[in-house]
């Protein structure tokens, strides 16, 4: 993050550049915010960044020529190409495709973390330039309000990766490409090329820190808006470090140091056009469409007021303002209108701006294959989609949401637009169901807090959204009906996103590092050289005793260690003196450990024997997993990606990101396509390409099963499926034998699981299904092909009998409710309560209770059918809580119970006390009434 602080004396020298001195810059301190900045203008007093200044380019563009997004992007990239940078294609917005510590791409440097920035692998070019689509969920609450914030944006950038001459270690790149002076000079030259007035450019000192790294940074301000950030990543966390940063930690210099710049494409285009807000500059067609659809019209006087307010919109930054009401009031005072009047005019426009931005965000997310769900990137996509739908409903936009997202997807050039629309439509339907279910839950919570006389707290709001998908606006509406306040944070959606943006995208393989193995060399992996090989000779490098056996490290091995969802091989290690069983195999930092039941002896030469049938079945199932993924993508769509996998001997499973249930027809087609690949007997190709070349050729779907390290990665190609994979595979698809899908299930919303078998297990699975069919045919005394029709007929007859039984029970309940010769009736307030023992099952008690409630009576029923059971039902308008009554009665028979205020049930084991409890029921009813 970037900290807005006073200068750190330790860093002051880092900001004193030769370039500034040579070009007559002066260093000043802003009296408004306290930040130090550099400028050519000796008369300048403030830094100019809102709220210290206003947007000074609206109606007076900062560049002489007007640029579209496409034109501005090309100007930037071409400029840096002319300055010896290589243009790099952008990465997906889903950063968890190539790194395991974040979910979304929030900056261009994310493309090169952590492997390149740490020096473990070389960059694709050095220096390089890129225009990277990004999504910053933390800005979601500012979108539409400040006039400049967008959640989806392109970060134009140039990067250089450097290593100090006195570095002790060896890195994947070396020397200095360029550093701070050259970076600022390039920024100045670019601004001059597009016609900016260099005297108005301000470089604000703003130390950067995040992710364990830090360094000096400049915010580049021009006419009231930040056009670029120039970060010089050169420090790492160190308790004894020389430099203290605003996060309270100390840092020391690294061997590597990186130029990390970010130029906001949208803001540069906005600067060139001088429109009222950034949204009119980048979404002109969408804004016009939404305003027309929502019927937003202003008089000439109102348009002028809105336009003047736009120049002051920087005050509405939720991260800087005291609160939104105060910020709005400040703007209103300056314009000479009431805050309410300004809010009335601005809020519909702000919603429209946010809808346009969110539609673009969704187009990026869904276009890059993110499937809405309850976890990971899918959760964030769902949050944006539901907020967009709510905004549409608020402002009166009735255009289908899938149509709005499609408009942006077309503009961004995505080819999977049909799938994008299908995902959006599916999500809108799910959201409607959520609102139906959620209303009841919210009313219950609202009543609870109303009784306490407390507002619904922010923690409850976030939990309602996180667990039930209920948005705060809906909570506020229902709370208003109940008469309770809601403590809603102004950055609510940012707080929710923060809970889900971090975290690993993949589970780490292997165990925690054991220092006992640090000095051992990496094990030579023979299973990559000969995947069919089962026997080998090796030298025992070391043996470590464990509580339940031994860890044996060899110089080379054919045993595959557990990883990538593939279980470890088993087998034996034999010397002239002994044979030990290998029950498990693990790998850490390249050292493979064989877990055995005996000590083969350090320094001994051993013969290893891998258990052949298990290895061959695992190979078949692993290759079959790739074949199933390929078939699923061809049948269900290109958005299909692996969410997890586990290979086995008898069966395997693959979890796939998909927005809908997989139908029986689709499974049949997946199975057919998969077995067609098997019958085609295509070769399974293994290669070790340079990782950047592989990424460029195949994209980041390479890393569906995990993210390998190293400059070269192992790539497995099976038909049209290409993945980075460390597992063992058959040499040709025909060696799989056959693939049989055994079942499908929904693991969670947005993730579908396919369980399948391969090879011998596929034949056994088919035979098991046939055996079950023939057994059913024998029981029903019909031919196997008549089983479905016969079973359906029997099921319908069984349902009809069940309905008849229920009908008879209800008739009996009505008779009992009307009879009541052994029932006690008392008055509870203005309502009659019927207390009765009825030794039937729980269904009979519920039916009788419902019949009494239909007559406007309170029902208190007890049964000794199975222990002591109670049902209490209360008609509308009766001031008795059924849950409290049941709880009290159940305690008298040694149990418990409860439920909603209108219907509850419970009981206990002590049936002998049932009658006593029912005798006490009148007193219990009166106590609850008077509580």
Secondary structure as the mmCIF struct_conf table of DSSP 4:
data_model
#
loop_
_struct_conf.conf_type_id
_struct_conf.id
_struct_conf.beg_label_comp_id
_struct_conf.beg_label_asym_id
_struct_conf.beg_label_seq_id
_struct_conf.end_label_comp_id
_struct_conf.end_label_asym_id
_struct_conf.end_label_seq_id
STRN STRN1 UNK A 2 UNK A 2
BEND BEND1 UNK A 6 UNK A 6
HELX_LH_PP_P HELX_LH_PP_P1 UNK A 7 UNK A 8
TURN_TY1_P TURN_TY1_P1 UNK A 9 UNK A 11
HELX_RH_3T_P HELX_RH_3T_P1 UNK A 12 UNK A 15
HELX_RH_AL_P HELX_RH_AL_P1 UNK A 18 UNK A 22
TURN_TY1_P TURN_TY1_P2 UNK A 23 UNK A 24
STRN STRN2 UNK A 26 UNK A 29
TURN_TY1_P TURN_TY1_P3 UNK A 31 UNK A 33
STRN STRN3 UNK A 36 UNK A 39
BEND BEND2 UNK A 40 UNK A 40
TURN_TY1_P TURN_TY1_P4 UNK A 42 UNK A 43
BEND BEND3 UNK A 46 UNK A 46
TURN_TY1_P TURN_TY1_P5 UNK A 50 UNK A 51
BEND BEND4 UNK A 52 UNK A 53
TURN_TY1_P TURN_TY1_P6 UNK A 58 UNK A 59
BEND BEND5 UNK A 60 UNK A 60
BEND BEND6 UNK A 62 UNK A 65
HELX_RH_AL_P HELX_RH_AL_P2 UNK A 69 UNK A 82
TURN_TY1_P TURN_TY1_P7 UNK A 83 UNK A 84
HELX_LH_PP_P HELX_LH_PP_P2 UNK A 85 UNK A 85
STRN STRN4 UNK A 86 UNK A 87
HELX_LH_PP_P HELX_LH_PP_P3 UNK A 89 UNK A 92
BEND BEND7 UNK A 93 UNK A 93
STRN STRN5 UNK A 94 UNK A 94
HELX_RH_3T_P HELX_RH_3T_P2 UNK A 95 UNK A 97
TURN_TY1_P TURN_TY1_P8 UNK A 98 UNK A 98
BEND BEND8 UNK A 100 UNK A 101
BEND BEND9 UNK A 103 UNK A 103
STRN STRN6 UNK A 104 UNK A 104
BEND BEND10 UNK A 107 UNK A 107
HELX_RH_3T_P HELX_RH_3T_P3 UNK A 108 UNK A 112
TURN_TY1_P TURN_TY1_P9 UNK A 113 UNK A 119
BEND BEND11 UNK A 120 UNK A 121
BEND BEND12 UNK A 124 UNK A 127
STRN STRN7 UNK A 128 UNK A 135
HELX_RH_3T_P HELX_RH_3T_P4 UNK A 137 UNK A 139
TURN_TY1_P TURN_TY1_P10 UNK A 140 UNK A 145
BEND BEND13 UNK A 146 UNK A 148
BEND BEND14 UNK A 151 UNK A 151
STRN STRN8 UNK A 152 UNK A 163
TURN_TY1_P TURN_TY1_P11 UNK A 165 UNK A 166
BEND BEND15 UNK A 168 UNK A 169
BEND BEND16 UNK A 172 UNK A 173
BEND BEND17 UNK A 175 UNK A 175
BEND BEND18 UNK A 177 UNK A 177
HELX_RH_AL_P HELX_RH_AL_P3 UNK A 180 UNK A 193
TURN_TY1_P TURN_TY1_P12 UNK A 194 UNK A 195
HELX_RH_3T_P HELX_RH_3T_P5 UNK A 198 UNK A 200
STRN STRN9 UNK A 201 UNK A 205
STRN STRN10 UNK A 208 UNK A 210
TURN_TY1_P TURN_TY1_P13 UNK A 211 UNK A 212
STRN STRN11 UNK A 213 UNK A 215
STRN STRN12 UNK A 217 UNK A 222
TURN_TY1_P TURN_TY1_P14 UNK A 223 UNK A 224
STRN STRN13 UNK A 225 UNK A 237
TURN_TY1_P TURN_TY1_P15 UNK A 239 UNK A 240
BEND BEND19 UNK A 242 UNK A 242
STRN STRN14 UNK A 243 UNK A 244
TURN_TY1_P TURN_TY1_P16 UNK A 246 UNK A 247
BEND BEND20 UNK A 248 UNK A 248
STRN STRN15 UNK A 250 UNK A 264
HELX_RH_AL_P HELX_RH_AL_P4 UNK A 265 UNK A 273
BEND BEND21 UNK A 276 UNK A 277
HELX_RH_AL_P HELX_RH_AL_P5 UNK A 278 UNK A 282
HELX_RH_AL_P HELX_RH_AL_P6 UNK A 284 UNK A 294
TURN_TY1_P TURN_TY1_P17 UNK A 295 UNK A 295
HELX_RH_AL_P HELX_RH_AL_P7 UNK A 300 UNK A 310
TURN_TY1_P TURN_TY1_P18 UNK A 311 UNK A 312
HELX_RH_3T_P HELX_RH_3T_P6 UNK A 313 UNK A 316
TURN_TY1_P TURN_TY1_P19 UNK A 318 UNK A 320
BEND BEND22 UNK A 321 UNK A 322
HELX_RH_AL_P HELX_RH_AL_P8 UNK A 324 UNK A 335
TURN_TY1_P TURN_TY1_P20 UNK A 336 UNK A 336
BEND BEND23 UNK A 337 UNK A 337
HELX_RH_AL_P HELX_RH_AL_P9 UNK A 339 UNK A 367
TURN_TY1_P TURN_TY1_P21 UNK A 368 UNK A 369
BEND BEND24 UNK A 374 UNK A 375
HELX_RH_AL_P HELX_RH_AL_P10 UNK A 376 UNK A 395
TURN_TY1_P TURN_TY1_P22 UNK A 396 UNK A 396
BEND BEND25 UNK A 399 UNK A 399
HELX_RH_AL_P HELX_RH_AL_P11 UNK A 401 UNK A 412
TURN_TY1_P TURN_TY1_P23 UNK A 413 UNK A 413
BEND BEND26 UNK A 415 UNK A 415
HELX_RH_AL_P HELX_RH_AL_P12 UNK A 417 UNK A 452
TURN_TY1_P TURN_TY1_P24 UNK A 453 UNK A 453
HELX_LH_PP_P HELX_LH_PP_P4 UNK A 455 UNK A 455
STRN STRN16 UNK A 456 UNK A 456
HELX_LH_PP_P HELX_LH_PP_P5 UNK A 457 UNK A 457
HELX_RH_AL_P HELX_RH_AL_P13 UNK A 458 UNK A 468
HELX_RH_AL_P HELX_RH_AL_P14 UNK A 472 UNK A 482
TURN_TY1_P TURN_TY1_P25 UNK A 483 UNK A 483
STRN STRN17 UNK A 486 UNK A 486
TURN_TY1_P TURN_TY1_P26 UNK A 490 UNK A 491
HELX_RH_AL_P HELX_RH_AL_P15 UNK A 492 UNK A 501
BEND BEND27 UNK A 502 UNK A 503
BEND BEND28 UNK A 505 UNK A 506
HELX_LH_PP_P HELX_LH_PP_P6 UNK A 507 UNK A 509
BEND BEND29 UNK A 510 UNK A 510
HELX_RH_3T_P HELX_RH_3T_P7 UNK A 515 UNK A 517
TURN_TY1_P TURN_TY1_P27 UNK A 518 UNK A 519
BEND BEND30 UNK A 520 UNK A 520
HELX_LH_PP_P HELX_LH_PP_P7 UNK A 521 UNK A 523
STRN STRN18 UNK A 524 UNK A 525
HELX_RH_AL_P HELX_RH_AL_P16 UNK A 526 UNK A 529
TURN_TY1_P TURN_TY1_P28 UNK A 531 UNK A 532
STRN STRN19 UNK A 535 UNK A 546
TURN_TY1_P TURN_TY1_P29 UNK A 547 UNK A 548
STRN STRN20 UNK A 549 UNK A 554
BEND BEND31 UNK A 555 UNK A 555
STRN STRN21 UNK A 556 UNK A 557
HELX_LH_PP_P HELX_LH_PP_P8 UNK A 559 UNK A 561
BEND BEND32 UNK A 562 UNK A 562
STRN STRN22 UNK A 563 UNK A 563
TURN_TY1_P TURN_TY1_P30 UNK A 564 UNK A 565
STRN STRN23 UNK A 566 UNK A 566
HELX_LH_PP_P HELX_LH_PP_P9 UNK A 567 UNK A 569
STRN STRN24 UNK A 571 UNK A 574
BEND BEND33 UNK A 576 UNK A 577
STRN STRN25 UNK A 579 UNK A 588
TURN_TY1_P TURN_TY1_P31 UNK A 589 UNK A 590
STRN STRN26 UNK A 591 UNK A 596
BEND BEND34 UNK A 597 UNK A 598
TURN_TY1_P TURN_TY1_P32 UNK A 602 UNK A 603
STRN STRN27 UNK A 605 UNK A 610
HELX_RH_AL_P HELX_RH_AL_P17 UNK A 612 UNK A 636
TURN_TY1_P TURN_TY1_P33 UNK A 638 UNK A 639
STRN STRN28 UNK A 642 UNK A 646
BEND BEND35 UNK A 649 UNK A 650
STRN STRN29 UNK A 652 UNK A 657
BEND BEND36 UNK A 659 UNK A 660
HELX_LH_PP_P HELX_LH_PP_P10 UNK A 661 UNK A 663
HELX_RH_AL_P HELX_RH_AL_P18 UNK A 664 UNK A 680
TURN_TY1_P TURN_TY1_P34 UNK A 681 UNK A 681
STRN STRN30 UNK A 683 UNK A 683
STRN STRN31 UNK A 684 UNK A 690
HELX_RH_AL_P HELX_RH_AL_P19 UNK A 691 UNK A 698
HELX_RH_3T_P HELX_RH_3T_P8 UNK A 700 UNK A 703
TURN_TY1_P TURN_TY1_P35 UNK A 704 UNK A 705
BEND BEND37 UNK A 710 UNK A 711
STRN STRN32 UNK A 712 UNK A 718
TURN_TY1_P TURN_TY1_P36 UNK A 719 UNK A 720
STRN STRN33 UNK A 721 UNK A 724
BEND BEND38 UNK A 727 UNK A 727
BEND BEND39 UNK A 731 UNK A 731
STRN STRN34 UNK A 732 UNK A 732
HELX_RH_3T_P HELX_RH_3T_P9 UNK A 733 UNK A 736
STRN STRN35 UNK A 739 UNK A 748
TURN_TY1_P TURN_TY1_P37 UNK A 749 UNK A 750
STRN STRN36 UNK A 751 UNK A 758
TURN_TY1_P TURN_TY1_P38 UNK A 759 UNK A 759
HELX_RH_AL_P HELX_RH_AL_P20 UNK A 760 UNK A 780
TURN_TY1_P TURN_TY1_P39 UNK A 781 UNK A 781
BEND BEND40 UNK A 782 UNK A 782
HELX_RH_3T_P HELX_RH_3T_P10 UNK A 784 UNK A 786
HELX_RH_AL_P HELX_RH_AL_P21 UNK A 787 UNK A 819
TURN_TY1_P TURN_TY1_P40 UNK A 821 UNK A 822
STRN STRN37 UNK A 824 UNK A 828
TURN_TY1_P TURN_TY1_P41 UNK A 829 UNK A 830
STRN STRN38 UNK A 831 UNK A 837
BEND BEND41 UNK A 840 UNK A 840
HELX_RH_AL_P HELX_RH_AL_P22 UNK A 842 UNK A 854
TURN_TY1_P TURN_TY1_P42 UNK A 855 UNK A 856
STRN STRN39 UNK A 858 UNK A 863
TURN_TY1_P TURN_TY1_P43 UNK A 865 UNK A 866
BEND BEND42 UNK A 867 UNK A 867
STRN STRN40 UNK A 868 UNK A 873
TURN_TY1_P TURN_TY1_P44 UNK A 876 UNK A 877
HELX_RH_AL_P HELX_RH_AL_P23 UNK A 882 UNK A 892
TURN_TY1_P TURN_TY1_P45 UNK A 893 UNK A 894
STRN STRN41 UNK A 896 UNK A 900
TURN_TY1_P TURN_TY1_P46 UNK A 901 UNK A 902
STRN STRN42 UNK A 903 UNK A 908
BEND BEND43 UNK A 909 UNK A 909
HELX_RH_3T_P HELX_RH_3T_P11 UNK A 911 UNK A 913
HELX_RH_AL_P HELX_RH_AL_P24 UNK A 914 UNK A 919
TURN_TY1_P TURN_TY1_P47 UNK A 920 UNK A 920
HELX_RH_AL_P HELX_RH_AL_P25 UNK A 921 UNK A 930
#
